[in-house]
């Protein structure tokens, strides 16, 4: 019998998801999120790959991941690991943090300096913010702890600008990414992407992997999953979501969703909306 468990809340004002969970053995297949991920390991050892490195997050360690960063997860020691985390919307975080700086060019992107951080003040602030949001404290308490967290995160961030030698490769990868976004539900081939980016399939794949860490096909699956997650959170039915984002059917969506998030689409929808699954009536 599985000893894994997961608690999920969605903050009414900001849409921030807070999660507390425990996993033993294999936890997650490689996947990415479209939000910044901030959390703490509470017990055990959480092992994951990110930025081409293997990381070990232990009790009291904070982990900081950016949108699009590929990561997996497993428990390398007996007893598993427990953690808390929340997802901060990309546009919301960038817009809010820019208010703490005098001037930041729009061409710069927010970048976490380290994937693992062990500064006590950051750990305390993450824990306090999570508690305020997850326990639905008074709004003034929630907003106060969130402001404190954002102030603390500025010590672990930098504004990153791409170097000139990367520009052409990045442009190819981003045109392909934009095409995948625009045709998320279509049966897209590499030839379609190569034509749209004005290059060949092999150059396209090489540039895409360099920029996003995944092949175009693997990245498209993750795009469909993160889009499905957003649609489920607003109450759409799993079968409708599967069709909208390009999965063959609801069971196809379910298999991929379970592998990435360790929760079924229907269960995730219920946790976010408190709505029953019409297919179960």
C-alpha positions in Angstrom: 0.0 0.0 0.0 1.4 3.4 -1.0 2.4 5.7 1.8 2.4 8.7 -0.5 0.1 11.6 0.2 -0.6 15.1 -1.1 -2.4 18.2 0.1 -3.2 21.1 -2.3 -4.8 24.5 -1.8 -5.4 27.3 -4.3 -5.1 30.9 -3.0 -8.3 32.8 -3.9 -6.7 36.2 -4.5 -3.6 35.3 -6.5 -4.2 31.7 -7.8 -1.0 30.6 -6.1 -1.1 26.8 -5.5 0.3 25.6 -2.2 1.3 21.9 -1.8 2.4 19.8 1.1 3.3 16.2 0.1 5.2 13.0 1.0 6.6 10.5 -1.5 8.6 7.3 -1.2 10.7 5.8 -4.0 10.1 7.4 -7.4 8.1 10.6 -7.1 8.1 12.5 -10.5 9.1 11.9 -14.1 11.0 14.8 -15.7 8.7 17.7 -16.2 8.5 21.5 -16.0 6.1 24.2 -14.8 5.2 27.5 -16.2 5.6 29.1 -12.8 8.4 29.8 -10.4 8.6 27.0 -7.8 9.7 27.8 -4.2 9.7 25.3 -1.4 11.4 23.5 1.6 12.2 19.9 2.3 10.7 19.1 5.7 12.0 15.6 6.2 14.0 12.9 4.4 16.1 13.5 1.3 14.6 14.8 -1.9 16.8 13.9 -4.9 16.2 15.6 -8.3 18.0 16.6 -11.5 17.9 20.2 -12.6 20.3 22.5 -14.6 22.2 19.3 -15.7 23.1 18.6 -12.0 21.9 16.1 -9.4 20.7 17.9 -6.3 19.9 16.6 -2.8 17.5 18.7 -0.7 17.5 17.7 3.0 15.5 19.0 6.0 15.7 22.8 6.1 16.9 23.2 2.5 15.0 25.5 0.2 14.7 24.7 -3.5 14.1 27.4 -6.1 13.2 26.5 -9.7 12.3 28.8 -12.7 9.6 28.3 -15.3 10.6 25.8 -17.9 13.3 24.2 -15.8 13.2 20.4 -16.3 13.3 18.5 -13.0 12.4 15.0 -11.7 12.2 13.7 -8.2 12.8 10.6 -6.1 13.6 9.5 -2.5 17.0 7.8 -2.5 16.7 6.7 1.1 14.2 4.6 3.0 11.3 6.6 4.5 10.9 9.0 1.6 10.7 12.7 1.8 8.2 15.4 2.8 8.1 18.9 1.4 6.1 22.0 1.0 6.0 24.2 -2.0 4.1 26.8 -3.9 4.0 28.1 -7.5 4.4 31.8 -8.2 3.1 33.0 -11.6 5.8 34.2 -13.9 4.2 37.5 -14.9 3.0 38.2 -11.4 6.4 37.6 -9.8 8.4 39.6 -12.5 6.0 42.5 -12.3 6.0 42.6 -8.5 9.8 42.2 -8.1 10.5 44.9 -10.7 8.8 47.3 -8.3 11.6 46.6 -5.9 14.3 47.7 -8.3 15.0 51.2 -9.6 15.2 50.2 -13.3 15.3 46.9 -15.0 15.3 46.7 -18.9 12.4 44.7 -20.3 14.8 42.4 -22.2 16.1 40.9 -18.9 14.6 37.8 -17.3 14.5 36.9 -13.6 16.9 34.1 -12.7 17.4 32.3 -9.4 21.2 32.2 -8.6 21.0 28.8 -7.0 18.7 25.8 -7.1 19.3 24.9 -3.5 19.6 27.6 -0.8 20.3 27.1 2.9 20.0 30.6 4.4 17.9 30.4 7.6 16.0 33.7 7.0 14.9 32.6 3.6 13.7 29.2 5.0 11.7 30.9 7.8 10.1 33.3 5.3 9.1 30.5 2.9 7.6 28.5 5.8 5.7 31.6 7.1 4.3 32.4 3.7 3.3 28.9 3.0 1.5 28.6 6.4 -0.4 31.9 5.8 -1.6 30.9 2.4 -2.2 27.2 3.0 -4.1 27.9 6.3 -6.1 30.8 4.8 -5.0 33.4 7.3 -6.3 36.9 7.3 -5.5 38.8 4.1 -3.3 41.3 5.8 -1.2 38.4 7.2 -1.1 36.7 3.8 0.0 39.9 2.0 2.5 40.8 4.7 4.3 37.4 4.5 4.2 37.5 0.7 5.9 40.9 0.7 8.5 39.6 3.1 9.1 36.6 0.9 9.5 38.7 -2.2 12.0 41.0 -0.4 13.9 37.9 0.7 14.0 36.4 -2.8 15.7 39.5 -4.2 18.9 38.3 -2.4 18.8 35.1 -4.4 17.9 36.5 -7.8 19.6 38.2 -10.7 18.5 39.8 -13.9 20.0 37.7 -16.7 20.7 38.9 -20.3 21.5 36.6 -23.1 25.0 36.8 -24.7 25.2 37.7 -28.4 26.4 34.3 -29.5 23.2 32.7 -28.4 20.8 35.0 -30.2 20.4 33.0 -33.4 19.9 29.7 -31.7 17.6 31.2 -29.2 15.5 32.8 -31.9 15.0 29.5 -33.7 14.0 27.8 -30.5 11.6 30.5 -29.5 9.9 30.6 -32.9 9.4 26.9 -32.6 8.1 27.2 -29.1 5.6 29.9 -30.2 4.4 27.7 -33.0 3.8 24.8 -30.5 1.9 27.2 -28.3 -0.3 28.3 -31.2 -0.9 24.8 -32.4 -1.0 22.9 -29.1 -3.9 20.6 -30.1 -2.6 19.8 -33.6 -0.7 16.8 -34.8 2.6 18.7 -35.4 5.6 17.3 -37.1 9.3 18.3 -37.0 9.0 19.2 -40.6 6.3 21.8 -39.7 8.5 23.3 -37.1 11.5 23.4 -39.4 9.5 25.1 -42.1 8.2 27.7 -39.7 11.7 28.5 -38.3 13.5 28.4 -41.7 15.9 25.7 -40.8 16.3 21.9 -41.0 15.0 19.4 -38.5 18.4 18.5 -37.0 19.4 22.2 -36.4 15.9 22.8 -35.0 16.2 20.0 -32.5 19.7 20.9 -31.5 18.7 24.6 -30.9 15.6 23.6 -29.1 17.3 21.2 -26.7 20.0 23.7 -26.0 17.5 26.4 -25.1 14.8 24.3 -23.3 16.5 21.1 -22.2 14.0 18.9 -24.0 13.3 17.7 -27.6 10.4 19.5 -29.3 8.2 16.4 -28.8 8.9 16.1 -25.1 8.5 19.8 -24.6 5.1 19.7 -26.4 3.9 17.0 -24.0 4.9 19.2 -21.0 3.2 22.2 -22.6 0.0 20.2 -23.0 0.2 19.0 -19.3 0.7 22.5 -17.9 -2.1 23.8 -20.1 -4.3 21.0 -19.0 -3.5 21.7 -15.3 -4.7 25.3 -15.8 -7.9 24.3 -17.5 -8.7 21.7 -14.8 -8.0 24.2 -12.1 -10.8 26.4 -13.5 -13.2 23.5 -13.6 -13.1 22.1 -17.1 -13.9 18.4 -17.4 -10.9 16.0 -18.0 -12.3 14.6 -21.2 -12.8 18.1 -22.6 -9.4 19.2 -21.5 -7.8 16.1 -23.1 -9.4 17.0 -26.5 -8.5 20.7 -26.2 -4.8 20.2 -25.6 -4.2 17.4 -28.1 -4.2 14.2 -26.0 -5.8 11.2 -27.8 -8.4 10.8 -25.0 -9.0 11.2 -21.3 -7.0 8.1 -20.3 -4.0 9.3 -22.4 -4.1 12.6 -20.5 -4.5 10.7 -17.2 -1.4 8.6 -17.8 0.8 11.5 -18.5 -0.7 13.7 -15.7 -0.1 11.0 -13.1 3.5 10.5 -14.2 4.3 14.2 -14.0 2.3 15.2 -10.9 1.4 12.0 -9.0 -2.3 12.9 -9.0 -5.1 12.2 -11.5 -6.7 15.0 -13.5 -10.1 14.4 -11.9 -8.6 14.5 -8.4 -6.6 17.6 -9.2 -9.8 19.3 -10.5 -11.7 18.5 -7.4 -9.0 19.8 -5.1 -8.9 23.1 -7.0 -12.6 23.6 -7.5 -14.6 21.4 -5.0 -16.6 20.3 -8.1 -17.6 16.7 -8.6 -16.4 14.9 -11.7 -19.5 14.5 -14.0 -18.1 11.3 -15.4 -18.3 9.7 -12.0 -22.0 10.4 -11.5 
